[in-house]
């Protein structure tokens, strides 16, 4: 598959209504591992899902062990899945090497049984889906979470909020507020961050943003630009990614591509500069554009 085909296929998958996240996530991994056998990892997820289905089906709730306003059966099923994935299969958050790019590749997460919140959450969601357990992603600031929603019309009103990075820990309201304070500086409006579930495109884009940051920190600019191509394929209106693709091209001495992207960024952003910091950034980009024009003109 050519790079252009990969980008187009990824965009189609990311924007499709099919709930499967694993295929698109493995396409991201192909940026680093072009010969990756995706089928092997899909088979592994299927196997994990079959065993999880057996555990989840057999789980039965005991009212006294269940948090208030939580469905005992849902609590038992989530507990069974947590025990299987985190105690038996030993998936664990990689706090020691958090910024390692391998944490963003699904194949590596499955091989090494370690990752970051969003990739461990993706494994959790894919296994849960195969096991018949309804869960969804929560695009929580700074730390991706998973939710098992309460059934509509049920007398049980509380969702279960699950932290896949920390062994499937079930987070209370206070814990969610504390997490929001750590990552966003304000824990007073945490409910708003838990209302809507993360869409497929949002989950994949967040994975890509983590990966891009890791590559930029390593000065791996060709790989970072490849990731930015996928981000723009999912959301062509993402102006920050257009700017970053231009700056990455600049770093790689691809002056014509850099000029194209940065000129487009200025054209689309100039009317939206709302404060002094944004105006300063646009002025800096304009200086880059002037330099690039001289470079490109000298090559003609």
Secondary structure as a PSIPRED ss2 file (coil, helix, strand):
# PSIPRED VFORMAT (PSIPRED V4.0)

   1 X C   1.000  0.000  0.000
   2 X C   1.000  0.000  0.000
   3 X H   0.000  1.000  0.000
   4 X H   0.000  1.000  0.000
   5 X H   0.000  1.000  0.000
   6 X H   0.000  1.000  0.000
   7 X H   0.000  1.000  0.000
   8 X H   0.000  1.000  0.000
   9 X H   0.000  1.000  0.000
  10 X H   0.000  1.000  0.000
  11 X H   0.000  1.000  0.000
  12 X H   0.000  1.000  0.000
  13 X H   0.000  1.000  0.000
  14 X H   0.000  1.000  0.000
  15 X C   1.000  0.000  0.000
  16 X C   1.000  0.000  0.000
  17 X C   1.000  0.000  0.000
  18 X C   1.000  0.000  0.000
  19 X C   1.000  0.000  0.000
  20 X C   1.000  0.000  0.000
  21 X C   1.000  0.000  0.000
  22 X H   0.000  1.000  0.000
  23 X H   0.000  1.000  0.000
  24 X H   0.000  1.000  0.000
  25 X H   0.000  1.000  0.000
  26 X H   0.000  1.000  0.000
  27 X H   0.000  1.000  0.000
  28 X H   0.000  1.000  0.000
  29 X H   0.000  1.000  0.000
  30 X C   1.000  0.000  0.000
  31 X C   1.000  0.000  0.000
  32 X C   1.000  0.000  0.000
  33 X C   1.000  0.000  0.000
  34 X C   1.000  0.000  0.000
  35 X C   1.000  0.000  0.000
  36 X C   1.000  0.000  0.000
  37 X C   1.000  0.000  0.000
  38 X H   0.000  1.000  0.000
  39 X H   0.000  1.000  0.000
  40 X H   0.000  1.000  0.000
  41 X H   0.000  1.000  0.000
  42 X H   0.000  1.000  0.000
  43 X H   0.000  1.000  0.000
  44 X H   0.000  1.000  0.000
  45 X H   0.000  1.000  0.000
  46 X H   0.000  1.000  0.000
  47 X H   0.000  1.000  0.000
  48 X H   0.000  1.000  0.000
  49 X H   0.000  1.000  0.000
  50 X H   0.000  1.000  0.000
  51 X H   0.000  1.000  0.000
  52 X H   0.000  1.000  0.000
  53 X H   0.000  1.000  0.000
  54 X H   0.000  1.000  0.000
  55 X H   0.000  1.000  0.000
  56 X H   0.000  1.000  0.000
  57 X H   0.000  1.000  0.000
  58 X H   0.000  1.000  0.000
  59 X C   1.000  0.000  0.000
  60 X C   1.000  0.000  0.000
  61 X C   1.000  0.000  0.000
  62 X C   1.000  0.000  0.000
  63 X H   0.000  1.000  0.000
  64 X H   0.000  1.000  0.000
  65 X H   0.000  1.000  0.000
  66 X C   1.000  0.000  0.000
  67 X C   1.000  0.000  0.000
  68 X C   1.000  0.000  0.000
  69 X C   1.000  0.000  0.000
  70 X C   1.000  0.000  0.000
  71 X C   1.000  0.000  0.000
  72 X H   0.000  1.000  0.000
  73 X H   0.000  1.000  0.000
  74 X H   0.000  1.000  0.000
  75 X H   0.000  1.000  0.000
  76 X H   0.000  1.000  0.000
  77 X H   0.000  1.000  0.000
  78 X H   0.000  1.000  0.000
  79 X H   0.000  1.000  0.000
  80 X H   0.000  1.000  0.000
  81 X H   0.000  1.000  0.000
  82 X H   0.000  1.000  0.000
  83 X H   0.000  1.000  0.000
  84 X H   0.000  1.000  0.000
  85 X H   0.000  1.000  0.000
  86 X H   0.000  1.000  0.000
  87 X H   0.000  1.000  0.000
  88 X H   0.000  1.000  0.000
  89 X C   1.000  0.000  0.000
  90 X C   1.000  0.000  0.000
  91 X C   1.000  0.000  0.000
  92 X E   0.000  0.000  1.000
  93 X E   0.000  0.000  1.000
  94 X C   1.000  0.000  0.000
  95 X C   1.000  0.000  0.000
  96 X C   1.000  0.000  0.000
  97 X C   1.000  0.000  0.000
  98 X C   1.000  0.000  0.000
  99 X C   1.000  0.000  0.000
 100 X C   1.000  0.000  0.000
 101 X H   0.000  1.000  0.000
 102 X H   0.000  1.000  0.000
 103 X H   0.000  1.000  0.000
 104 X H   0.000  1.000  0.000
 105 X C   1.000  0.000  0.000
 106 X H   0.000  1.000  0.000
 107 X H   0.000  1.000  0.000
 108 X H   0.000  1.000  0.000
 109 X H   0.000  1.000  0.000
 110 X H   0.000  1.000  0.000
 111 X H   0.000  1.000  0.000
 112 X H   0.000  1.000  0.000
 113 X C   1.000  0.000  0.000
 114 X E   0.000  0.000  1.000
 115 X E   0.000  0.000  1.000
 116 X C   1.000  0.000  0.000
 117 X H   0.000  1.000  0.000
 118 X H   0.000  1.000  0.000
 119 X H   0.000  1.000  0.000
 120 X H   0.000  1.000  0.000
 121 X H   0.000  1.000  0.000
 122 X H   0.000  1.000  0.000
 123 X H   0.000  1.000  0.000
 124 X H   0.000  1.000  0.000
 125 X H   0.000  1.000  0.000
 126 X H   0.000  1.000  0.000
 127 X H   0.000  1.000  0.000
 128 X H   0.000  1.000  0.000
 129 X H   0.000  1.000  0.000
 130 X H   0.000  1.000  0.000
 131 X H   0.000  1.000  0.000
 132 X C   1.000  0.000  0.000
 133 X C   1.000  0.000  0.000
 134 X C   1.000  0.000  0.000
 135 X C   1.000  0.000  0.000
 136 X E   0.000  0.000  1.000
 137 X E   0.000  0.000  1.000
 138 X E   0.000  0.000  1.000
 139 X C   1.000  0.000  0.000
 140 X C   1.000  0.000  0.000
 141 X C   1.000  0.000  0.000
 142 X C   1.000  0.000  0.000
 143 X C   1.000  0.000  0.000
 144 X C   1.000  0.000  0.000
 145 X E   0.000  0.000  1.000
 146 X E   0.000  0.000  1.000
 147 X E   0.000  0.000  1.000
 148 X E   0.000  0.000  1.000
 149 X C   1.000  0.000  0.000
 150 X C   1.000  0.000  0.000
 151 X C   1.000  0.000  0.000
 152 X C   1.000  0.000  0.000
 153 X C   1.000  0.000  0.000
 154 X C   1.000  0.000  0.000
 155 X C   1.000  0.000  0.000
 156 X C   1.000  0.000  0.000
 157 X C   1.000  0.000  0.000
 158 X C   1.000  0.000  0.000
 159 X C   1.000  0.000  0.000
 160 X E   0.000  0.000  1.000
 161 X E   0.000  0.000  1.000
 162 X E   0.000  0.000  1.000
 163 X E   0.000  0.000  1.000
 164 X H   0.000  1.000  0.000
 165 X H   0.000  1.000  0.000
 166 X H   0.000  1.000  0.000
 167 X C   1.000  0.000  0.000
 168 X C   1.000  0.000  0.000
 169 X E   0.000  0.000  1.000
 170 X E   0.000  0.000  1.000
 171 X C   1.000  0.000  0.000
 172 X C   1.000  0.000  0.000
 173 X H   0.000  1.000  0.000
 174 X H   0.000  1.000  0.000
 175 X H   0.000  1.000  0.000
 176 X H   0.000  1.000  0.000
 177 X H   0.000  1.000  0.000
 178 X H   0.000  1.000  0.000
 179 X H   0.000  1.000  0.000
 180 X H   0.000  1.000  0.000
 181 X H   0.000  1.000  0.000
 182 X H   0.000  1.000  0.000
 183 X H   0.000  1.000  0.000
 184 X H   0.000  1.000  0.000
 185 X C   1.000  0.000  0.000
 186 X C   1.000  0.000  0.000
 187 X C   1.000  0.000  0.000
 188 X C   1.000  0.000  0.000
 189 X C   1.000  0.000  0.000
 190 X H   0.000  1.000  0.000
 191 X H   0.000  1.000  0.000
 192 X H   0.000  1.000  0.000
 193 X H   0.000  1.000  0.000
 194 X H   0.000  1.000  0.000
 195 X C   1.000  0.000  0.000
 196 X C   1.000  0.000  0.000
 197 X C   1.000  0.000  0.000
 198 X C   1.000  0.000  0.000
 199 X C   1.000  0.000  0.000
 200 X H   0.000  1.000  0.000
 201 X H   0.000  1.000  0.000
 202 X H   0.000  1.000  0.000
 203 X H   0.000  1.000  0.000
 204 X H   0.000  1.000  0.000
 205 X H   0.000  1.000  0.000
 206 X H   0.000  1.000  0.000
 207 X H   0.000  1.000  0.000
 208 X H   0.000  1.000  0.000
 209 X H   0.000  1.000  0.000
 210 X H   0.000  1.000  0.000
 211 X H   0.000  1.000  0.000
 212 X H   0.000  1.000  0.000
 213 X H   0.000  1.000  0.000
 214 X H   0.000  1.000  0.000
 215 X H   0.000  1.000  0.000
 216 X H   0.000  1.000  0.000
 217 X H   0.000  1.000  0.000
 218 X C   1.000  0.000  0.000
 219 X C   1.000  0.000  0.000
 220 X C   1.000  0.000  0.000
 221 X H   0.000  1.000  0.000
 222 X H   0.000  1.000  0.000
 223 X H   0.000  1.000  0.000
 224 X H   0.000  1.000  0.000
 225 X H   0.000  1.000  0.000
 226 X H   0.000  1.000  0.000
 227 X H   0.000  1.000  0.000
 228 X H   0.000  1.000  0.000
 229 X H   0.000  1.000  0.000
 230 X H   0.000  1.000  0.000
 231 X H   0.000  1.000  0.000
 232 X H   0.000  1.000  0.000
 233 X H   0.000  1.000  0.000
 234 X H   0.000  1.000  0.000
 235 X C   1.000  0.000  0.000
 236 X C   1.000  0.000  0.000
 237 X C   1.000  0.000  0.000
 238 X C   1.000  0.000  0.000
 239 X H   0.000  1.000  0.000
 240 X H   0.000  1.000  0.000
 241 X H   0.000  1.000  0.000
 242 X H   0.000  1.000  0.000
 243 X H   0.000  1.000  0.000
 244 X H   0.000  1.000  0.000
 245 X H   0.000  1.000  0.000
 246 X H   0.000  1.000  0.000
 247 X H   0.000  1.000  0.000
 248 X H   0.000  1.000  0.000
 249 X H   0.000  1.000  0.000
 250 X H   0.000  1.000  0.000
 251 X H   0.000  1.000  0.000
 252 X C   1.000  0.000  0.000
 253 X C   1.000  0.000  0.000
 254 X C   1.000  0.000  0.000
 255 X H   0.000  1.000  0.000
 256 X H   0.000  1.000  0.000
 257 X H   0.000  1.000  0.000
 258 X H   0.000  1.000  0.000
 259 X H   0.000  1.000  0.000
 260 X H   0.000  1.000  0.000
 261 X H   0.000  1.000  0.000
 262 X H   0.000  1.000  0.000
 263 X H   0.000  1.000  0.000
 264 X H   0.000  1.000  0.000
 265 X H   0.000  1.000  0.000
 266 X H   0.000  1.000  0.000
 267 X H   0.000  1.000  0.000
 268 X H   0.000  1.000  0.000
 269 X H   0.000  1.000  0.000
 270 X H   0.000  1.000  0.000
 271 X H   0.000  1.000  0.000
 272 X H   0.000  1.000  0.000
 273 X C   1.000  0.000  0.000
 274 X C   1.000  0.000  0.000
 275 X C   1.000  0.000  0.000
 276 X H   0.000  1.000  0.000
 277 X H   0.000  1.000  0.000
 278 X H   0.000  1.000  0.000
 279 X H   0.000  1.000  0.000
 280 X H   0.000  1.000  0.000
 281 X H   0.000  1.000  0.000
 282 X H   0.000  1.000  0.000
 283 X H   0.000  1.000  0.000
 284 X H   0.000  1.000  0.000
 285 X H   0.000  1.000  0.000
 286 X H   0.000  1.000  0.000
 287 X H   0.000  1.000  0.000
 288 X H   0.000  1.000  0.000
 289 X H   0.000  1.000  0.000
 290 X H   0.000  1.000  0.000
 291 X H   0.000  1.000  0.000
 292 X H   0.000  1.000  0.000
 293 X H   0.000  1.000  0.000
 294 X H   0.000  1.000  0.000
 295 X H   0.000  1.000  0.000
 296 X H   0.000  1.000  0.000
 297 X H   0.000  1.000  0.000
 298 X H   0.000  1.000  0.000
 299 X H   0.000  1.000  0.000
 300 X C   1.000  0.000  0.000
